Amino acid sequence: MGTNPKLEPNAWLVVLDLEAACGLDVPWYEKEIIEVRAIVVSVVQQTAIAEFHAYVRPATYTAPLDPLCLSLTGVTQAQVDAALPFRRVWKDLVAFCAPYERHGLVVSVDDWDVTTMLPAQCARDE
C-alpha cells in the first residue's frame, strides 16, 4: 500500500443534492423532489468548477408546501410554482453532467437522495 493512484487530469466528482416536499403531515409516499443541485468538483484541483441548480414543480403533491419544509429547505412556494416539472429538470441535469461522465463519479450528500427519493420520483414520473 502507501502508493497513490494516478488521477486522470480530468477526474470529477458530481455532488448531487436533492430537496423534497416534506412536513409532519406529509406521508413518505407523497414526497416529491422540489429542488435539484449538482456541483462538479475537480478532484485534481480540489475546487468546484461548475454548478447546476433548479427548482422542481411537484406533479402530484399539489398542497402548499408545509411550513416545516419551507424552513428546512429554504425553498419557497413561489419558486416551486414557477418551476419546471421533474422530467425536464432531470433532462437538463443529464445534459449538464454529460461532459463529466467519462472520468466522473456522481456522489450524494445523503444516501436518502439516491436510494429512496430519486428512485421514487423516477417511478412516479414514468
C-alpha positions as CSV (number, residue, x, y, z in Angstrom):
1,M,0.0,0.0,0.0
2,G,1.2,3.5,0.6
3,T,1.0,4.4,-3.1
4,N,-1.4,7.0,-4.5
5,P,-3.2,6.1,-7.7
6,K,-2.5,8.3,-10.6
7,L,-5.5,10.6,-11.1
8,E,-6.8,11.4,-14.6
9,P,-6.2,15.1,-15.3
10,N,-10.0,15.5,-15.8
11,A,-11.3,13.5,-12.8
12,W,-14.6,14.8,-11.5
13,L,-17.0,14.4,-8.7
14,V,-20.5,15.4,-9.3
15,V,-22.0,16.1,-5.9
16,L,-25.8,15.7,-6.1
17,D,-28.2,17.2,-3.5
18,L,-32.0,16.8,-3.6
19,E,-34.7,18.5,-1.6
20,A,-38.2,17.1,-1.3
21,A,-41.6,18.3,-0.2
22,C,-41.8,17.4,3.5
23,G,-43.7,18.0,6.6
24,L,-45.1,16.4,9.7
25,D,-48.4,15.6,7.8
26,V,-46.7,14.5,4.5
27,P,-46.6,10.7,4.1
28,W,-43.3,9.5,2.7
29,Y,-45.0,8.2,-0.5
30,E,-46.3,11.7,-1.3
31,K,-42.9,13.4,-1.1
32,E,-41.6,14.8,-4.4
33,I,-38.4,16.4,-5.3
34,I,-38.7,20.2,-5.3
35,E,-35.0,21.2,-5.8
36,V,-32.0,19.7,-7.6
37,R,-28.5,20.9,-7.2
38,A,-25.3,19.4,-8.5
39,I,-21.7,20.8,-8.1
40,V,-18.9,19.5,-10.2
41,V,-15.6,19.3,-8.2
42,S,-12.2,18.8,-9.9
43,V,-10.5,16.1,-7.9
44,V,-7.1,17.3,-9.1
45,Q,-7.7,21.0,-8.4
46,Q,-9.9,20.2,-5.3
47,T,-12.3,23.0,-6.3
48,A,-15.8,23.4,-7.6
49,I,-15.8,24.2,-11.3
50,A,-19.5,24.1,-12.3
51,E,-22.9,24.1,-10.7
52,F,-26.4,23.1,-11.7
53,H,-29.4,24.3,-9.8
54,A,-33.2,24.1,-10.5
55,Y,-36.4,24.1,-8.6
56,V,-39.0,21.4,-9.5
57,R,-42.7,21.8,-9.7
58,P,-44.4,18.8,-8.0
59,A,-46.7,16.8,-10.2
60,T,-48.9,15.1,-7.6
61,Y,-48.2,17.0,-4.4
62,T,-50.4,20.0,-5.0
63,A,-50.9,21.2,-1.5
64,P,-49.0,24.3,-0.4
65,L,-45.5,23.5,1.0
66,D,-45.6,22.8,4.7
67,P,-44.1,25.5,6.9
68,L,-41.6,22.9,8.2
69,C,-40.5,22.2,4.6
70,L,-40.1,25.9,3.9
71,S,-38.0,26.3,7.0
72,L,-35.8,23.2,6.4
73,T,-35.1,23.6,2.7
74,G,-35.4,27.4,2.1
75,V,-37.4,26.7,-1.0
76,T,-40.4,29.0,-1.3
77,Q,-43.9,28.2,-2.7
78,A,-43.3,30.8,-5.5
79,Q,-40.2,29.0,-6.6
80,V,-41.9,25.6,-7.0
81,D,-45.0,27.2,-8.5
82,A,-42.8,28.8,-11.2
83,A,-40.5,25.7,-11.7
84,L,-40.3,23.1,-14.4
85,P,-41.6,19.6,-13.9
86,F,-39.1,16.9,-12.8
87,R,-38.7,15.2,-16.2
88,R,-37.5,18.4,-17.7
89,V,-35.2,19.3,-14.8
90,W,-33.8,15.7,-14.9
91,K,-33.1,16.0,-18.7
92,D,-31.3,19.3,-18.1
93,L,-29.3,17.7,-15.3
94,V,-28.2,14.8,-17.5
95,A,-27.1,17.3,-20.2
96,F,-25.2,19.3,-17.6
97,C,-23.4,16.1,-16.4
98,A,-22.6,14.8,-19.9
99,P,-19.1,16.5,-20.2
100,Y,-18.0,14.9,-17.0
101,E,-19.2,11.3,-17.4
102,R,-16.0,9.8,-18.9
103,H,-13.9,10.4,-15.8
104,G,-16.7,11.4,-13.4
105,L,-18.4,9.9,-10.4
106,V,-21.8,11.0,-9.1
107,V,-21.9,11.2,-5.3
108,S,-24.6,12.3,-3.0
109,V,-24.8,14.4,0.1
110,D,-27.1,11.8,1.7
111,D,-27.9,8.2,0.8
112,W,-31.6,9.0,1.1
113,D,-31.3,11.1,-2.1
114,V,-30.2,8.3,-4.3
115,T,-31.6,5.2,-2.5
116,T,-35.1,6.5,-1.6
117,M,-36.1,9.8,-3.1
118,L,-34.7,9.6,-6.7
119,P,-36.0,6.1,-7.4
120,A,-39.4,7.0,-6.0
121,Q,-39.5,10.2,-8.1
122,C,-38.4,8.4,-11.3
123,A,-41.0,5.6,-10.8
124,R,-43.7,8.3,-10.2
125,D,-42.7,10.1,-13.4
126,E,-42.5,7.1,-15.7
